[in-house]
């Protein structure tokens, strides 16, 4: 069962509304002649819309597709991400927001030039561009997979169509258009998930029935405390590794950090971060409820084993079709929330139309390539961000807290970390295997499927002969932790080998002492030094901002 004409009409109406916001903000309401107005809305945006925009950039289609299937497959240990969100928000609010707002530059990477050197800034900026391109590709793949599921179109056609539309749309609006479009998308995102939860609970016989099925299937679990790094989700891996991952995403990527510059003060930016935390927590609970609903509905006939779907991330779209399909127009809300986050993020790429077109077509190609990867989409996001965004976090932390580390040492540490993380990522992808049992994918059943279905289960080959398999089997949750450790250890060793800075030669405004790291006095001091001048470097206007999603 696919979409009807009412569904397509709703889709066109909702997409047209979002596009009209971009056209209005970009072409009619404001000419956006200054860099400040185009990139940070002149720092005059309201707190709540900015927080909703931050949520839309973080909670993409990968989240909506990925979290439910992770709960369905691995249980509720994923819920410890609430603590990871809190850690990421707390560190962002107390360390990064005051520092970034006081350096007086639209680019957060300007701090690295002031603290280390121009070389470090360029290297980190290029790394950010690479991780952003790959990240957008995965985010593009998510909604296209959902579109393919609910429309019956081939994945290549949906990837190409969405990619071309969004690439052309990048040249229309600035940050005001981005934020106000994100507000609509966030509302639709919550509305779509809430509707699927309410109707799903009703069809399943109530909340009690759903959670009884989840309990019987061992999906409700919160006590995995093992230190085994190969276990996908444990208390420690999610809180520690996830906390560092969340910090890297919230604070060290220009795309997210730019939202903190769109409001008028440090305090307002901190409120944006905390409101985003509350909304992320709400969305996590909603997605976890969807995961339990998926298990309650499919616990006797796993669609993946039954060959009803070809990818794990198609399970939620299948649920939407079967649950909301009888209500004309409601299926389209889900389809719309998948596309919405993609469009809002990619709009920001465009100061240069030529570069945005190039990036857009490159992203389309990479998104299609993503369809051949076997991992769940949210795991791919964790792998990319943990491998390439977390090292950037390590560089910032060294810059904040260890003044003796110089640019040569941090450059060597960063390159070594990237090489190691890339090696592990490629090895894990090539040797990936489906583990059933303790710490792996929880068992599913096909006893309730039609007997005519030809169901086979592929048994993974024995890879125990590979001596590097334990390294490749490390949970993706530990990738960020590993990156930080590598950066710290190698940069400190480099300081001993190549010499170190004299702390007295470093501008004190670029440093944070361990004693005053979370002191209100330190934050107040930073706020008094806040600058409001426009960007004054060519690099910020060209290389970095052109790479924003």
Secondary structure, DSSP 8 states (H G I E B T S, - for coil): ----HHHHHHHHHHHHHHHHHHHIIIIII----SHHHHHHGGG---HHHHHHHHHHHHS-HHHHHHHHHHHHHH-GGGGGHHHHHHHHHHHIIIIIHHHHHHTT-S-TTHHHHHHT-HHHHHHHHHHHHHHHHHHHHHHHHHHHHHHHHHH---HHHHHHHHHHHHHHHTTT--HHHHHHHHHHHHHHHHHHHHHHHHHHHHHHT-HHHHHHHHHHTT----------TTSS--HHIIIIIHHHHHHHHHHSSHHHHHHHTSSSSHHHHHHHHHHHHHHHHHHHHHHHHHHHHHHHHHTTS-TTTTTS-SSGGGHHHHHHHHHHTTSTTHHHHHHHHHHHHHHHHHHTT-SSHHHHHHHHHHHHHHHHHHTT--S-HHHHHHHHHHHHTHHHHHHHHHHHH-TT--HHHHHHHHHHHHHHHHHHHHHHHHT----BSTTSB-----TTS-TTS----------TT-TTHHHHTS-GGGHHHHHHHHHHHHHHHHHHHH----GGGS-GGG---TTTTT-HHHHHHHHHT--------HHIIIIIGGG--
